[in-house]
Amino acid sequence: MGRILASFVMPHPPIIVPEVGNGEEVAIAKTARSMDECAQRIAELRPDDIIIITPHGPVFRDAMALYYESSISGHLGSFRAPQVKISYDIDKPLTMAIADAASRYDITCALLDGRAMMRYGIDDSMDHGALVPLYFIEKRYHAPHLVHITYGFLSYEEIYAFGKAVQQAVEESDKNVVIIASGDLSHKLTPDSPNGYTPLGKEFDEKLLDLLSKSDVEGIVRMDKRFIEEAAECGMRSIIAMLGALDGYEFSANVLSHEGPFGVGYGVVAVEAGNRSKGRELLDSIKAKHFADMKRIRDGEDPYVALARQTVETYIRQGKVIKPGKDLPDEMFTKKAGVFVSIHKNGELRGCIGTISPVYENVASEIIHNAISASTRDPRFEPIEENELDVLEYSVDVLNPAEPVDSIEELDPKRYGVIVRRGYRSGLLLPDLEGVDTPQQQLSIALQKAGIRPDEPYTIERFTVERHK
């Protein structure tokens, strides 16, 4: 019977590798020492396999990606250090066993062999999310085999269930393994961060590491999604998959270090599993609370959001366009306005279509037509399928009339949306979007959507919205 010997949370900043940092790595020397400590512990454990979960390999919206060639290699040439090379043999039987176990939880796994990578246009080299932690581990120990996993944008509950599948596959094998959850924390820690700044970044890092140190799994899985989005991290799903692999075990997590001199949080955590405990079997509880959350969201919908959801569900399930009910508020029949319908799944955008100015006879009709378009005709996404309907969240933005502005100083991306126009070309960006923190960002994205070059003359308008969510 195989077992998980230990788990570690490790960041992946390429600059920490001396061949990349060229001296700048001294700013995160504490992180480097902690990662070396993890490597020493792994060398003492001498696992048969290292299972690494990274955010930077091939990412699918609805599946976990598992590398399935006989070996994998990579180098840090993209970071001016091609001499830093790492290669591993892949444990294909254990990889397949994980995919099989995940299917029992209705989790899809994409097995990336050569043919699949050609079909998807995927690079077959190891990503830096795996390379950087393995760089430190390699200095102390080279495991016989690797299992390389890239998380997908599944719900946290699904990611946790996938981790449980990893546990079951390992225990049904004869392999002793170590799990590496690769991921950085907030990318917005300081005002000079290249990703923008929010004081919530520091708060997020402190809260996550505190919850880990307390072994509070449900507290982590149920952290506020908007809070997490504002912090801009890339490690949550790696960590949650790791925690799922420990489901049913007592464990202790020791935060070895945390720092963020470059505006990105780097946390290193060593996790040791203890004995099995019925009280630590949390998967069913996590799922039940997720369904309760979704019911609470449905029960709290206002008429605008409820109409959008009912429209999508009826159209996807029956192929029918509903008619607005007579019980809707009068203003939905008497008012005409542009409307945007946005659909999210697991905190990620799943579709968004709207009209700048009214096209239909009233707001209700505008919602119905745009909800159908958002669910089936957004060119960025595949049409929504019936099995997704129960976990979708909706918002409806009713646009107020736009007004012209003379300069970028009159924009505020949190308060105003923006419209740019040049001839027949136009681009619109709604206000208060995650990741859009400055007028410059807002304007740049709107120009890209319109196909207008920044050096071309164009007009700018701003508008407010009535947001229903």
C-alpha positions in Angstrom: 0.0 0.0 0.0 1.4 3.4 -1.0 1.2 6.5 1.0 1.8 10.2 1.0 4.9 10.8 3.0 4.7 14.6 3.2 3.4 17.7 1.3 4.9 21.1 0.7 3.7 24.4 -0.6 6.5 26.0 -2.7 6.5 29.2 -4.8 8.0 29.4 -8.2 9.7 32.8 -8.9 12.4 32.2 -11.6 14.4 35.1 -10.1 15.1 32.9 -7.0 17.3 30.7 -9.2 20.8 32.2 -9.1 21.4 31.6 -12.8 18.3 33.8 -13.5 18.6 36.3 -10.6 22.2 37.2 -11.2 22.4 38.6 -7.7 18.8 39.8 -7.4 17.8 36.5 -5.7 19.4 37.8 -2.5 16.2 39.8 -1.9 14.3 36.5 -1.3 17.1 34.6 0.4 14.7 33.6 3.2 12.5 31.8 0.7 15.5 30.1 -0.9 16.6 28.8 2.5 13.1 27.5 3.2 12.9 25.8 -0.2 16.2 24.1 0.5 14.9 23.0 3.8 12.0 21.3 2.0 14.5 19.7 -0.3 16.4 18.3 2.6 13.3 16.8 4.1 12.4 15.2 0.8 15.9 13.8 0.5 15.5 12.2 3.9 12.1 10.7 2.9 13.4 9.3 -0.4 10.0 9.1 -2.1 9.4 6.9 -5.1 7.5 9.7 -6.8 7.1 13.4 -6.6 3.6 14.6 -7.5 3.8 18.3 -8.5 0.7 20.4 -9.1 1.4 23.6 -11.0 -0.6 26.5 -12.3 1.6 27.2 -15.3 1.3 24.1 -17.5 -1.5 23.5 -20.0 -4.6 24.9 -18.3 -8.2 23.7 -19.2 -11.4 25.4 -18.1 -13.1 22.1 -17.2 -10.4 19.5 -16.7 -7.2 18.7 -14.8 -4.2 18.2 -17.2 -1.9 15.2 -16.5 1.3 14.8 -18.5 1.3 11.3 -20.1 4.4 10.9 -22.1 7.2 8.6 -20.8 9.4 11.6 -19.7 9.3 15.3 -19.4 12.0 17.9 -19.5 12.4 21.7 -19.5 14.8 24.6 -19.0 14.7 28.2 -18.0 15.7 29.6 -21.3 12.6 31.9 -21.3 14.3 33.5 -18.3 17.8 33.8 -19.8 19.1 30.6 -18.2 18.9 27.8 -20.8 21.6 26.0 -18.9 19.2 25.2 -16.1 17.7 22.0 -17.3 15.6 19.3 -15.5 14.3 16.0 -16.8 12.2 13.3 -15.1 10.6 10.0 -16.1 6.8 10.1 -15.8 5.1 7.5 -13.6 2.5 6.6 -16.3 0.7 3.9 -14.3 0.1 6.2 -11.3 -0.9 9.0 -13.6 -3.5 6.8 -15.2 -4.7 5.6 -11.8 -5.2 9.2 -10.7 -7.3 9.9 -13.8 -9.3 6.7 -13.2 -9.9 7.6 -9.5 -10.9 11.2 -10.5 -13.5 9.9 -12.9 -15.3 8.3 -9.9 -15.8 11.9 -8.6 -16.9 13.1 -12.1 -13.7 15.0 -12.5 -12.4 15.1 -16.1 -8.6 14.6 -16.6 -6.9 15.4 -19.9 -4.1 12.9 -20.4 -1.5 14.8 -22.4 0.4 12.4 -24.6 2.1 13.5 -27.8 -1.0 13.2 -29.9 -3.1 15.2 -27.5 -0.5 17.9 -27.2 -0.4 18.2 -31.0 -4.2 18.4 -31.1 -4.4 21.1 -28.5 -1.2 22.9 -29.8 0.5 22.5 -26.4 4.2 22.8 -25.7 5.5 19.6 -24.3 8.2 21.2 -22.1 8.1 21.5 -18.3 6.8 24.9 -17.1 8.5 27.1 -14.6 5.8 26.4 -12.0 7.4 22.9 -11.9 10.9 23.8 -12.8 11.6 26.2 -10.0 10.6 23.9 -7.0 12.3 21.0 -8.7 15.5 23.0 -9.1 15.8 23.1 -5.3 14.8 19.5 -4.8 17.3 18.3 -7.5 20.1 19.7 -5.4 19.3 17.2 -2.7 17.4 14.4 -4.3 16.2 13.1 -7.7 13.1 11.0 -7.4 12.8 8.0 -9.7 9.5 9.3 -11.2 7.4 12.4 -11.5 3.6 12.9 -11.8 3.0 16.3 -13.4 -0.4 17.9 -12.9 -1.7 21.3 -14.0 -4.9 22.4 -12.3 -7.9 23.5 -14.3 -10.4 26.2 -13.5 -12.8 23.8 -11.7 -14.6 24.8 -8.5 -12.6 24.5 -5.2 -14.9 21.7 -4.2 -14.0 19.8 -7.4 -10.3 20.5 -7.0 -10.6 19.1 -3.4 -12.3 16.0 -4.7 -9.5 15.6 -7.3 -7.0 15.7 -4.4 -9.0 12.9 -2.7 -8.7 10.9 -6.0 -4.9 11.4 -5.8 -4.9 10.0 -2.3 -6.9 7.0 -3.3 -4.7 6.3 -6.4 -1.5 6.5 -4.3 -2.9 4.3 -1.5 -4.0 1.7 -4.1 -0.4 1.7 -5.5 2.9 0.6 -4.1 4.4 4.1 -4.3 5.4 6.4 -1.5 5.1 9.9 -2.7 5.7 13.6 -1.8 3.2 16.2 -3.1 4.4 19.7 -4.1 1.7 22.4 -4.4 3.4 25.0 -6.5 2.0 28.5 -6.4 2.6 32.1 -5.5 0.4 34.0 -3.2 -0.9 37.6 -3.9 0.6 39.3 -6.9 -0.5 42.7 -5.6 1.4 43.1 -2.4 3.2 46.4 -2.9 2.5 49.7 -4.8 5.3 48.9 -7.2 4.0 45.5 -8.1 3.7 45.0 -11.9 0.3 43.5 -11.3 -1.2 46.5 -9.5 -1.7 47.0 -5.7 -4.3 46.3 -3.2 -4.1 46.3 0.6 -6.1 43.1 0.4 -3.0 41.3 -1.0 -1.2 41.3 2.4 -4.5 40.4 4.1 -5.0 37.5 1.8 -1.5 36.1 2.3 -1.8 36.4 6.1 -5.2 34.8 6.2 -4.3 31.9 4.0 -1.1 31.1 5.8 -2.9 31.4 9.2 -5.7 29.0 8.1 -3.0 26.5 6.9 -1.2 26.7 10.1 -4.4 25.9 11.9 -5.3 23.0 9.5 -8.5 24.8 8.8 -9.4 23.1 5.5 -13.0 24.3 5.3 -11.9 27.8 6.1 -9.6 27.8 3.1 -12.0 26.1 0.6 -14.7 28.6 1.6 -12.7 31.8 1.5 -14.5 34.6 -0.2 -14.0 34.3 -4.0 -14.1 38.1 -4.6 -11.4 38.6 -1.9 -9.2 35.9 -3.6 -9.7 37.5 -7.0 -8.7 40.9 -5.7 -5.5 39.4 -4.2 -4.6 37.9 -7.6 -2.9 34.6 -6.6 -1.9 31.5 -8.5 -1.6 29.0 -5.7 -5.0 28.4 -4.2 -6.1 25.5 -6.4 -2.7 23.8 -6.0 -3.0 24.1 -2.3 -6.6 22.9 -2.2 -5.7 19.8 -4.3 -2.9 19.1 -1.8 -5.4 19.4 1.0 -7.8 17.1 -0.7 -5.0 14.5 -0.9 -4.9 14.7 2.9 -8.6 14.3 3.4 -9.3 12.0 6.3 -5.9 12.6 8.0 -4.8 14.7 10.9 -2.0 17.0 9.7 0.1 19.9 10.8 1.4 22.7 8.6 4.5 24.6 9.5 4.9 28.0 7.7 8.7 28.1 7.1 8.7 31.5 5.5 6.8 34.3 3.8 8.1 37.4 2.0 7.2 39.5 -1.0 9.9 42.1 -1.9 9.0 42.0 -5.6 5.2 42.6 -4.9 4.4 38.9 -5.1 3.9 36.8 -2.0 6.1 33.7 -1.6 5.0 31.3 1.1 6.8 28.1 1.9 4.9 25.5 4.0 5.8 22.0 5.2 2.8 19.7 5.8 3.1 16.5 7.7 0.2 14.0 7.8 -0.6 12.1 11.0 -3.1 9.4 11.7 -6.5 8.8 10.0 -9.4 10.5 11.6 -13.1 10.3 10.8 -13.5 13.9 11.9 -11.1 15.0 9.1 -13.1 13.4 6.3 -14.4 16.7 5.0 -15.3 16.1 1.3 -19.0 15.4 1.9 -19.3 18.4 4.2 -17.5 20.7 1.7 -19.8 19.6 -1.1 -23.0 20.0 1.0 -22.0 23.5 2.0 -21.3 24.4 -1.6 -24.8 23.3 -2.7 -26.2 25.2 0.2 -24.3 28.3 -0.9 -25.7 27.9 -4.5 -29.2 27.6 -3.1 -28.7 30.7 -1.0 -27.6 32.6 -4.1 -30.6 31.4 -6.1 -33.0 32.4 -3.3 -31.4 35.9 -3.1 -31.7 36.7 -6.8 -33.5 39.9 -7.8 -35.9 39.8 -10.8 -33.2 40.9 -13.2 -30.8 38.1 -12.4 -33.6 35.6 -12.0 -34.8 36.4 -15.5 -31.3 36.0 -17.0 -30.9 32.6 -15.2 -34.3 31.3 -16.2 -33.7 32.4 -19.8 -30.4 30.4 -20.0 -31.7 27.3 -18.3 -34.8 27.2 -20.5 -32.9 27.8 -23.7 -30.2 25.2 -22.9 -32.5 22.5 -21.6 -35.5 23.0 -24.0 -34.2 25.2 -26.9 -37.0 27.7 -26.1 -36.9 31.5 -25.7 -39.0 32.4 -22.7 -41.4 35.3 -22.5 -41.0 37.7 -19.5 -43.5 37.0 -16.8 -46.1 39.5 -15.8 -44.9 39.5 -12.2 -41.7 41.4 -13.1 -41.3 45.0 -11.9 -43.0 47.6 -14.1 -39.7 49.3 -14.9 -38.4 46.2 -16.7 -41.3 46.7 -19.2 -41.3 50.5 -19.4 -37.6 51.2 -19.4 -35.3 50.9 -22.5 -31.5 50.6 -22.0 -28.4 48.7 -23.0 -27.9 45.6 -20.9 -24.9 43.3 -20.3 -25.4 39.8 -19.0 -22.4 38.1 -17.4 -22.1 34.5 -16.4 -19.5 33.1 -14.1 -18.5 29.5 -13.2 -16.3 28.8 -10.2 -15.4 32.4 -10.0 -14.3 32.5 -13.7 -16.0 34.3 -16.5 -18.1 31.9 -18.6 -19.8 34.3 -21.0 -20.6 38.0 -21.3 -22.6 39.7 -24.1 -24.5 43.0 -24.1 -25.7 46.0 -26.0 -24.4 49.5 -25.6 -27.7 51.1 -26.4 -31.2 49.4 -26.4 -32.1 47.1 -29.3 -35.3 45.6 -28.0 -38.5 47.1 -26.7 -37.7 47.0 -23.0 -35.1 45.9 -20.4 -36.8 42.5 -19.9 -36.5 41.7 -23.6 -32.9 43.0 -23.6 -32.0 40.7 -20.8 -33.6 37.6 -22.5 -31.8 38.1 -25.8 -28.4 39.0 -24.3 -28.6 36.1 -21.8 -29.0 33.7 -24.6 -26.1 35.3 -26.5 -23.9 35.2 -23.4 -24.5 31.5 -22.9 -24.2 30.4 -26.5 -22.5 33.0 -28.7 -19.6 34.5 -26.8 -16.7 33.8 -29.2 -14.3 33.4 -26.3 -16.1 30.3 -24.9 -17.8 27.1 -26.0 -21.6 27.2 -25.5 -22.8 26.4 -22.0 -23.9 22.8 -21.5 -26.7 21.5 -19.5 -24.5 19.8 -16.9 -23.0 23.3 -16.0 -26.3 25.0 -15.2 -26.5 24.2 -11.5 -23.2 26.0 -10.7 -23.5 29.1 -12.8 -23.8 32.6 -11.3 -25.2 35.6 -13.1 -25.1 39.4 -13.0 -27.0 41.9 -15.1 -25.7 45.4 -15.8 -28.2 48.0 -17.0 -26.4 50.8 -18.7 -27.2 54.5 -18.0 -26.7 56.9 -20.8 -23.0 57.6 -21.7 -21.4 61.0 -21.6 -18.4 62.2 -23.5 -15.1 62.9 -21.7 -12.2 65.0 -22.8 -9.3 63.2 -21.0 -8.3 60.1 -19.2 -8.3 62.0 -15.9 -12.1 61.9 -16.0 -12.2 58.1 -15.9 -12.5 55.9 -12.8 -12.6 52.2 -13.6 -14.3 51.3 -10.3 -17.1 53.8 -10.8 -17.4 54.3 -14.6 -17.5 52.0 -17.6 -15.8 53.3 -20.8 -16.7 53.3 -24.5 -14.1 54.2 -27.2 -15.2 54.9 -30.8 -13.6 55.6 -34.1 -15.9 55.5 -37.1 -17.8 52.2 -37.1 -15.4 50.6 -34.5 -16.3 50.7 -30.8 -15.2 49.0 -27.7 -16.9 48.9 -24.3 -15.6 47.9 -20.9 -17.9 47.6 -17.8 -16.9 49.2 -14.5 -15.5 47.5 -11.5 -13.9 44.5 -13.1 -11.4 42.3 -11.3 -7.9 43.1 -12.5 -8.8 46.5 -14.1 -7.4 49.0 -11.5 -6.3 52.0 -13.5 -7.8 54.2 -16.2 -4.9 53.3 -18.4 -5.7 49.6 -18.1 -9.3 50.2 -18.8 -8.7 52.3 -21.8 -6.1 49.9 -23.2 -8.5 46.9 -23.0 -11.4 48.9 -24.6 -9.1 50.0 -27.5 -8.0 46.4 -28.0 -11.7 45.2 -28.1 -12.5 47.9 -30.7 -9.5 47.2 -32.8 -8.3 50.8 -32.5 -4.6 51.5 -32.2 -3.6 53.9 -29.4 -2.0 56.3 -31.9 -5.3 56.7 -33.8 -7.7 59.5 -33.0 -10.8 58.2 -31.1 -13.5 59.5 -28.7 -14.0 58.5 -25.1 -17.3 58.2 -23.3 -18.0 57.1 -19.7 -21.1 55.6 -18.2 -22.5 54.2 -14.9 -24.5 51.0 -14.5 -27.1 49.5 -12.3 -25.6 46.2 -11.3 -27.8 43.3 -10.3 -26.1 40.2 -8.9 
